Amino acid sequence: MGESNEERKPKKVTLIVFSGEMDRAIAAFNIAVGAASMGMETTMFFTFWGLNILKRPNARSKASGFIRKMLSAMSPRGPHRLPLSKLNMLGIGPVMMKKLMKKHSVPGVVEMLSLARQSGVRLIACTVTMELMGISKEALIDEVDSYAGVAAYLGEATHSNVNLFV
């Protein structure tokens, strides 16, 4: 008995990464790397606070306007400085979590981002959010595959077997 068209169709996973919190970012990358290691085409679409994961640690804001400048000043720069979603405790929580992860050989956000890239996971940065929050392409890491709006995400999602919002 032969395979059906559905069985031959490549398996795809898309994730919207909305949160810029360390624990949620690790979960999103863990799913993405796992899917890619199973041979699934995997795309991560970063929007709103999720874009903080893709920021360069030393990027200077070129945001114009008071609100954009305030958003930029209050947002973490890069995956090294992400807060926890619970028990952040003025920044002590992430320090303790990183120590615990290191002790148990659990990769952090930076390592998971690298594993995702090595596994062929596509990274898309939302241009609408970038415009809204005054984030330039230069402020984001080189590993971003493309810059696009929601139509690009929907194009991927309509052909995906799994769609997640993290």
N, CA, C and O of each residue as an XYZ file, in Angstrom:
664
protein
N       0.832     -1.166      0.000
C       0.000      0.000      0.000
C       0.886      1.241      0.000
O       1.767      1.360      0.851
N       0.673      2.171     -0.935
C       1.516      3.354     -1.085
C       1.160      4.465     -0.124
O       0.128      4.438      0.546
N       2.055      5.450     -0.079
C       1.841      6.602      0.792
C       0.795      7.525      0.169
O       0.718      7.647     -1.054
N      -0.009      8.173      1.013
C      -0.952      9.177      0.531
C      -0.204     10.486      0.327
O       0.931     10.639      0.780
N      -0.843     11.428     -0.357
C      -0.231     12.746     -0.559
C       0.079     13.414      0.774
O       1.090     14.103      0.911
N      -0.801     13.208      1.758
C      -0.602     13.802      3.080
C       0.651     13.256      3.754
O       1.368     14.000      4.423
N       0.921     11.961      3.585
C       2.096     11.342      4.199
C       3.388     11.785      3.511
O       4.439     11.836      4.149
N       3.321     12.104      2.217
C       4.510     12.537      1.474
C       4.800     14.018      1.686
O       5.928     14.468      1.488
N       3.783     14.775      2.089
C       3.937     16.206      2.299
C       4.976     16.448      3.392
O       4.914     15.816      4.447
N       5.930     17.351      3.159
C       6.937     17.605      4.195
C       6.274     18.138      5.465
O       5.352     18.952      5.405
N       6.748     17.674      6.587
C       6.228     18.126      7.875
C       6.859     19.478      8.196
O       8.071     19.662      8.076
N       6.008     20.418      8.607
C       6.479     21.769      8.902
C       5.959     22.224     10.254
O       4.859     21.859     10.669
N       6.776     23.036     10.938
C       6.419     23.623     12.216
C       6.673     25.123     12.133
O       7.717     25.560     11.648
N       5.709     25.907     12.611
C       5.915     27.349     12.727
C       5.647     27.760     14.161
O       4.722     27.263     14.805
N       6.467     28.670     14.650
C       6.297     29.198     15.996
C       6.284     30.713     15.935
O       7.156     31.322     15.316
N       5.294     31.323     16.577
C       5.323     32.762     16.804
C       5.980     32.947     18.166
O       5.497     32.429     19.173
N       7.083     33.688     18.189
C       7.772     33.959     19.451
C       7.430     35.395     19.835
O       8.015     36.351     19.325
N       6.475     35.518     20.741
C       5.933     36.794     21.181
C       6.593     37.262     22.475
O       6.722     38.463     22.715
N       7.006     36.318     23.297
C       7.568     36.622     24.611
C       9.084     36.823     24.531
O       9.775     36.151     23.767
N       9.569     37.741     25.319
C      11.004     37.967     25.421
C      11.545     37.511     26.759
O      12.527     38.059     27.259
N      10.909     36.511     27.338
C      11.349     36.012     28.634
C      12.189     34.748     28.449
O      11.914     33.922     27.579
N      13.212     34.620     29.284
C      14.209     33.560     29.130
C      13.591     32.164     29.088
O      13.894     31.387     28.183
N      12.735     31.833     30.046
C      12.188     30.485     30.113
C      11.310     30.167     28.904
O      11.328     29.041     28.406
N      10.554     31.133     28.435
C       9.704     30.923     27.259
C      10.541     30.844     25.981
O      10.219     30.082     25.070
N      11.604     31.626     25.919
C      12.503     31.562     24.756
C      13.173     30.192     24.678
O      13.277     29.610     23.597
N      13.625     29.679     25.814
C      14.252     28.354     25.826
C      13.251     27.296     25.379
O      13.596     26.400     24.609
N      12.006     27.395     25.862
C      10.975     26.435     25.455
C      10.729     26.501     23.953
O      10.617     25.463     23.299
N      10.644     27.714     23.396
C      10.410     27.875     21.959
C      11.565     27.281     21.154
O      11.338     26.562     20.181
N      12.796     27.579     21.555
C      13.952     27.034     20.840
C      14.051     25.520     21.010
O      14.450     24.820     20.079
N      13.696     25.011     22.177
C      13.725     23.571     22.406
C      12.774     22.864     21.438
O      13.135     21.850     20.841
N      11.571     23.395     21.287
C      10.602     22.823     20.347
C      11.128     22.929     18.917
O      11.052     21.967     18.153
N      11.656     24.090     18.557
C      12.155     24.308     17.198
C      13.310     23.363     16.857
O      13.329     22.759     15.785
N      14.262     23.243     17.767
C      15.415     22.355     17.541
C      14.953     20.898     17.489
O      15.420     20.121     16.656
N      14.042     20.539     18.376
C      13.503     19.174     18.357
C      12.816     18.856     17.047
O      13.025     17.784     16.479
N      11.996     19.778     16.560
C      11.292     19.573     15.287
C      12.286     19.454     14.133
O      12.167     18.570     13.285
N      13.264     20.354     14.112
C      14.266     20.320     13.035
C      15.064     19.019     13.079
O      15.396     18.462     12.033
N      15.374     18.532     14.284
C      16.144     17.278     14.387
C      15.325     16.075     13.918
O      15.884     15.027     13.590
N      14.003     16.230     13.887
C      13.129     15.172     13.374
C      12.886     15.316     11.874
O      12.063     14.606     11.296
N      13.617     16.250     11.250
C      13.504     16.443      9.813
C      12.372     17.359      9.383
O      12.031     17.414      8.201
N      11.795     18.068     10.321
C      10.694     18.970      9.998
C      11.222     20.361      9.639
O      12.120     20.883     10.299
N      10.650     20.958      8.581
C      10.987     22.344      8.249
C      10.446     23.208      9.377
O       9.273     23.105      9.735
N      11.301     24.063      9.937
C      10.903     24.825     11.121
C      11.195     26.306     10.925
O      12.290     26.699     10.523
N      10.172     27.121     11.224
C      10.284     28.573     11.116
C       9.840     29.210     12.416
O       8.813     28.848     12.991
N      10.638     30.173     12.871
C      10.284     30.953     14.057
C      10.066     32.396     13.621
O      10.936     33.009     13.001
N       8.886     32.931     13.953
C       8.511     34.298     13.607
C       8.531     35.124     14.892
O       7.693     34.924     15.771
N       9.482     36.047     15.004
C       9.682     36.842     16.213
C       8.950     38.178     16.094
O       9.149     38.929     15.140
N       8.104     38.455     17.079
C       7.346     39.695     17.074
C       7.282     40.271     18.483
O       7.524     39.561     19.459
N       6.962     41.534     18.590
C       6.895     42.265     19.853
C       8.078     41.928     20.756
O       9.223     42.052     20.320
N       7.842     41.506     21.998
C       8.935     41.318     22.955
C       9.876     40.189     22.543
O      11.018     40.144     23.002
N       9.423     39.290     21.697
C      10.277     38.218     21.199
C      11.458     38.741     20.391
O      12.493     38.080     20.301
N      11.306     39.927     19.803
C      12.419     40.520     19.050
C      13.624     40.807     19.933
O      14.748     40.869     19.433
N      13.416     40.985     21.247
C      14.545     41.236     22.153
C      15.542     40.077     22.134
O      16.734     40.278     22.366
N      15.062     38.881     21.863
C      15.935     37.701     21.786
C      16.933     37.846     20.645
O      18.055     37.348     20.727
N      16.523     38.529     19.583
C      17.354     38.663     18.392
C      18.206     39.931     18.372
O      18.943     40.173     17.416
N      18.104     40.731     19.419
C      18.886     41.977     19.449
C      20.359     41.693     19.721
O      20.717     40.768     20.450
N      21.187     42.515     19.113
C      22.624     42.484     19.415
C      22.814     43.079     20.815
O      22.184     44.082     21.148
N      23.672     42.473     21.631
C      23.866     42.999     22.989
C      24.387     44.438     23.013
O      24.086     45.188     23.942
N      25.156     44.825     22.012
C      25.753     46.158     21.997
C      25.054     47.113     21.037
O      25.589     48.180     20.738
N      23.870     46.751     20.550
C      23.161     47.593     19.581
C      22.705     48.888     20.228
O      22.177     48.890     21.341
N      22.910     49.966     19.533
C      22.440     51.274     19.983
C      21.105     51.549     19.306
O      20.924     51.281     18.118
N      20.197     52.076     20.067
C      18.878     52.382     19.531
C      18.943     53.595     18.616
O      19.597     54.592     18.926
N      18.260     53.494     17.492
C      18.115     54.629     16.589
C      16.653     55.064     16.580
O      16.183     55.720     15.650
N      15.948     54.678     17.646
C      14.527     54.991     17.743
C      14.321     56.490     17.829
O      15.089     57.205     18.473
N      13.264     56.957     17.165
C      12.908     58.364     17.244
C      11.596     58.486     17.998
O      10.762     57.581     17.965
N      11.425     59.585     18.663
C      10.213     59.810     19.428
C      10.355     59.315     20.857
O      11.061     58.341     21.118
N       9.683     59.987     21.776
C       9.810     59.702     23.202
C       9.409     58.266     23.544
O      10.152     57.570     24.236
N       8.255     57.819     23.074
C       7.757     56.487     23.439
C       8.683     55.393     22.911
O       8.995     54.450     23.638
N       9.117     55.504     21.680
C      10.035     54.502     21.122
C      11.349     54.462     21.893
O      11.884     53.387     22.164
N      11.862     55.623     22.240
C      13.118     55.685     23.000
C      12.949     55.041     24.373
O      13.846     54.342     24.844
N      11.811     55.270     25.015
C      11.544     54.663     26.318
C      11.417     53.142     26.187
O      11.958     52.406     27.012
N      10.710     52.667     25.164
C      10.589     51.225     24.935
C      11.964     50.600     24.741
O      12.260     49.540     25.291
N      12.794     51.265     23.957
C      14.137     50.756     23.692
C      14.979     50.725     24.965
O      15.697     49.757     25.217
N      14.885     51.790     25.766
C      15.677     51.866     27.000
C      15.261     50.803     28.013
O      16.093     50.315     28.777
N      13.982     50.443     28.023
C      13.475     49.494     29.013
C      13.518     48.042     28.549
O      13.267     47.131     29.339
N      13.833     47.820     27.278
C      13.851     46.460     26.747
C      15.240     45.852     26.840
O      16.237     46.546     26.639
N      15.317     44.555     27.144
C      16.630     43.905     27.201
C      17.293     43.886     25.823
O      16.622     43.820     24.793
N      18.602     43.944     25.831
C      19.364     43.861     24.586
C      19.984     42.490     24.472
O      21.016     42.214     25.083
N      19.364     41.635     23.697
C      19.931     40.335     23.399
C      19.533     39.236     24.360
O      18.928     39.486     25.403
N      19.881     38.024     23.994
C      19.464     36.845     24.754
C      20.148     36.695     26.109
O      19.708     35.889     26.929
N      21.207     37.447     26.359
C      21.929     37.344     27.635
C      21.183     37.993     28.792
O      21.431     37.660     29.951
N      20.278     38.910     28.495
C      19.668     39.726     29.545
C      18.156     39.545     29.672
O      17.468     40.447     30.149
N      17.644     38.425     29.264
C      16.205     38.221     29.316
C      15.738     37.916     30.737
O      16.413     37.196     31.472
N      14.579     38.464     31.128
C      14.036     38.161     32.454
C      13.320     36.808     32.449
O      13.100     36.216     31.393
N      12.963     36.332     33.631
C      12.128     35.138     33.758
C      10.660     35.567     33.756
O      10.336     36.680     34.169
N       9.783     34.693     33.296
C       8.361     35.021     33.303
C       7.790     34.992     34.719
O       6.843     35.719     35.019
N       8.347     34.173     35.575
C       7.946     34.086     36.982
C       9.213     34.127     37.830
O      10.268     33.658     37.402
N       9.107     34.685     39.019
C      10.218     34.732     39.970
C      11.456     35.445     39.421
O      12.584     35.016     39.663
N      11.238     36.529     38.683
C      12.372     37.289     38.158
C      13.165     37.939     39.286
O      14.388     38.046     39.190
N      12.509     38.366     40.331
C      13.105     38.918     41.560
C      14.174     39.979     41.277
O      15.311     39.873     41.735
N      13.784     40.995     40.517
C      14.668     42.112     40.181
C      15.963     41.654     39.511
O      17.006     42.285     39.681
N      15.902     40.570     38.760
C      17.065     40.081     38.024
C      17.833     38.960     38.689
O      18.720     38.371     38.071
N      17.513     38.653     39.933
C      18.210     37.568     40.630
C      17.747     36.208     40.104
O      18.536     35.266     40.026
N      16.467     36.112     39.745
C      15.903     34.854     39.241
C      16.648     34.297     38.038
O      17.008     33.120     38.033
N      16.893     35.125     37.005
C      17.638     34.604     35.850
C      19.048     34.135     36.199
O      19.537     33.158     35.632
N      19.703     34.832     37.134
C      21.057     34.441     37.555
C      21.015     33.052     38.190
O      21.836     32.187     37.884
N      20.039     32.860     39.083
C      19.915     31.555     39.744
C      19.549     30.466     38.731
O      20.081     29.357     38.794
N      18.642     30.779     37.797
C      18.231     29.804     36.789
C      19.419     29.420     35.898
O      19.595     28.245     35.577
N      20.223     30.393     35.502
C      21.397     30.104     34.662
C      22.389     29.205     35.400
O      22.978     28.308     34.797
N      22.579     29.441     36.702
C      23.471     28.582     37.495
C      22.935     27.159     37.547
O      23.684     26.199     37.367
N      21.646     27.028     37.791
C      21.007     25.718     37.852
C      21.105     24.996     36.510
O      21.383     23.797     36.461
N      20.876     25.732     35.424
C      20.965     25.143     34.083
C      22.384     24.682     33.785
O      22.587     23.604     33.227
N      23.371     25.501     34.159
C      24.763     25.128     33.933
C      25.122     23.871     34.712
O      25.790     22.975     34.195
N      24.667     23.816     35.969
C      24.942     22.661     36.822
C      24.392     21.376     36.216
O      25.002     20.316     36.355
N      23.253     21.461     35.549
C      22.609     20.284     34.971
C      22.819     20.172     33.461
O      22.120     19.410     32.792
N      23.775     20.925     32.923
C      24.140     20.891     31.500
C      22.956     21.145     30.573
O      22.820     20.496     29.535
N      22.107     22.086     30.951
C      20.976     22.489     30.113
C      21.377     23.745     29.359
O      21.761     24.734     29.983
N      21.298     23.734     28.037
C      21.709     24.913     27.268
C      20.792     26.113     27.498
O      19.581     25.967     27.669
N      21.391     27.293     27.498
C      20.644     28.537     27.659
C      20.158     29.062     26.320
O      20.269     28.387     25.296
N      19.620     30.271     26.340
C      19.048     30.863     25.131
C      20.099     31.021     24.032
O      19.832     30.706     22.872
N      21.280     31.502     24.385
C      22.330     31.718     23.382
C      22.714     30.400     22.711
O      22.845     30.336     21.489
N      22.890     29.361     23.506
C      23.254     28.048     22.952
C      22.105     27.461     22.129
O      22.335     26.840     21.091
N      20.871     27.659     22.595
C      19.717     27.146     21.850
C      19.552     27.881     20.521
O      19.188     27.272     19.514
N      19.815     29.169     20.517
C      19.780     29.945     19.275
C      20.801     29.398     18.288
O      20.501     29.237     17.105
N      21.997     29.116     18.766
C      23.040     28.539     17.924
C      22.637     27.154     17.408
O      22.830     26.847     16.232
N      22.079     26.323     18.289
C      21.615     24.989     17.868
C      20.513     25.097     16.817
O      20.471     24.315     15.868
N      19.633     26.063     16.993
C      18.555     26.266     16.016
C      19.134     26.599     14.650
O      18.699     26.050     13.637
N      20.101     27.486     14.619
C      20.724     27.878     13.336
C      21.445     26.684     12.706
O      21.349     26.472     11.497
N      22.162     25.908     13.514
C      22.861     24.723     13.006
C      21.881     23.679     12.485
O      22.218     22.893     11.599
N      20.672     23.670     13.033
C      19.655     22.688     12.644
C      18.827     23.145     11.453
O      17.962     22.407     10.982
N      19.080     24.354     10.961
C      18.357     24.846      9.794
C      17.050     25.554     10.097
O      16.246     25.774      9.191
N      16.823     25.915     11.347
C      15.612     26.648     11.714
C      15.689     28.048     11.107
O      16.703     28.734     11.237
N      14.605     28.467     10.441
C      14.528     29.810      9.851
C      14.056     30.804     10.893
O      13.118     30.526     11.640
N      14.702     31.967     10.950
C      14.343     33.033     11.878
C      13.822     34.225     11.086
O      14.526     34.768     10.235
N      12.591     34.628     11.367
C      11.983     35.776     10.687
C      11.658     36.840     11.721
O      11.040     36.544     12.743
N      12.068     38.074     11.465
C      11.773     39.208     12.342
C      10.598     39.987     11.752
O      10.577     40.286     10.558
N       9.632     40.309     12.592
C       8.426     41.017     12.163
C       8.734     42.492     11.885
O       9.121     43.240     12.783
N       8.555     42.887     10.640
C       8.860     44.263     10.238
C       7.870     45.275     10.805
O       8.242     46.416     11.078
N       6.622     44.873     10.982
C       5.630     45.796     11.545
C       6.022     46.157     12.978
O       5.991     47.329     13.354
N       6.385     45.166     13.765
C       6.809     45.425     15.147
C       8.108     46.215     15.168
O       8.276     47.118     15.987
N       9.026     45.880     14.270
C      10.284     46.626     14.208
C      10.012     48.107     13.964
O      10.604     48.966     14.618
N       9.132     48.402     13.036
C       8.774     49.788     12.727
C       8.107     50.455     13.932
O       8.457     51.574     14.308
N       7.150     49.758     14.526
C       6.403     50.287     15.670
C       7.326     50.626     16.832
O       7.179     51.673     17.461
N       8.283     49.737     17.120
C       9.144     49.905     18.285
C      10.478     50.582     17.959
O      11.318     50.757     18.841
N      10.670     50.958     16.701
C      11.892     51.662     16.322
C      13.132     50.788     16.349
O      14.214     51.251     16.711
N      12.980     49.513     15.963
C      14.115     48.582     15.938
C      14.624     48.481     14.499
O      13.863     48.132     13.596
N      15.881     48.778     14.285
C      16.466     48.710     12.941
C      17.018     47.313     12.667
O      17.265     46.542     13.595
N      17.206     46.998     11.398
C      17.815     45.711     11.015
C      19.212     45.595     11.614
O      19.641     44.503     11.988
N      19.915     46.708     11.703
C      21.275     46.708     12.241
C      21.305     46.348     13.727
O      22.335     45.909     14.238
N      20.186     46.531     14.416
C      20.120     46.218     15.843
C      19.948     44.727     16.095
O      20.110     44.260     17.222
N      19.618     43.975     15.038
C      19.383     42.536     15.187
C      20.593     41.730     14.712
O      21.402     42.201     13.913
N      20.692     40.524     15.217
C      21.826     39.643     14.898
C      21.814     39.239     13.424
O      20.769     39.261     12.774
N      22.974     38.876     12.910
C      23.118     38.486     11.505
C      22.362     37.206     11.153
O      22.047     36.974      9.986
N      22.072     36.382     12.147
C      21.446     35.086     11.898
C      19.986     35.170     11.463
O      19.405     34.159     11.071
N      19.382     36.362     11.527
C      17.999     36.523     11.074
C      17.960     36.235      9.576
O      18.706     36.834      8.801
N      17.083     35.311      9.175
C      16.986     34.924      7.767
C      16.249     35.942      6.917
O      16.636     36.219      5.782
N      15.176     36.498      7.482
C      14.422     37.480      6.710
C      13.624     38.394      7.621
O      13.419     38.120      8.804
N      13.189     39.479      7.028
C      12.389     40.488      7.697
C      11.082     40.554      6.924
O      11.076     40.824      5.723
N       9.968     40.307      7.618
C       8.697     40.228      6.912
C       7.545     40.505      7.861
O       7.721     40.562      9.078
N       6.378     40.675      7.289
C       5.173     40.917      8.068
C       4.372     39.647      8.279
O       4.838     38.539      8.015
N       3.169     39.837      8.756
C       2.310     38.710      9.115
C       1.975     37.838      7.903
O       1.727     36.644      8.070
N       1.960     38.387      6.710
C       1.659     37.585      5.522
C       2.693     36.476      5.339
O       2.356     35.372      4.910
N       3.945     36.768      5.664
C       4.991     35.734      5.562
C       4.733     34.635      6.571
O       4.849     33.452      6.249
N       4.378     35.022      7.808
C       4.058     34.005      8.807
C       2.874     33.165      8.346
O       2.929     31.936      8.391
N       1.814     33.814      7.908
C       0.619     33.079      7.480
C       0.913     32.167      6.293
O       0.353     31.075      6.193
N       1.789     32.611      5.394
C       2.199     31.764      4.277
C       2.855     30.482      4.759
O       2.610     29.407      4.212
N       3.690     30.598      5.787
C       4.329     29.420      6.383
C       3.305     28.588      7.163
O       3.266     27.364      7.043
N       2.486     29.262      7.954
C       1.558     28.575      8.840
C       0.500     27.768      8.093
O       0.100     26.695      8.545
N       0.049     28.284      6.950
C      -1.001     27.565      6.207
C      -0.499     26.231      5.662
O      -1.301     25.355      5.336
N       0.792     26.072      5.563
C       1.364     24.814      5.059
C       2.024     23.995      6.169
O       2.705     23.007      5.896
N       1.820     24.407      7.412
C       2.457     23.732      8.534
C       1.524     22.720      9.180
O       0.302     22.868      9.178
N       2.147     21.687      9.734
C       1.413     20.675     10.473
C       1.219     21.082     11.929
O       0.278     20.641     12.589
N       2.129     21.933     12.424
C       2.089     22.379     13.819
C       2.327     23.881     13.821
O       3.279     24.367     13.211
N       1.447     24.622     14.521
C       1.593     26.076     14.695
C       1.504     26.377     16.183
O       0.539     25.991     16.843
N       2.513     27.067     16.712
C       2.553     27.363     18.144
C       2.774     28.841     18.386
O       3.412     29.522     17.583
N       2.245     29.337     19.497
C       2.387     30.726     19.920
C       3.051     30.702     21.288
O       2.463     30.223     22.258
N       4.284     31.221     21.373
C       5.025     31.175     22.637
C       5.324     32.594     23.085
O       5.943     32.794     24.130
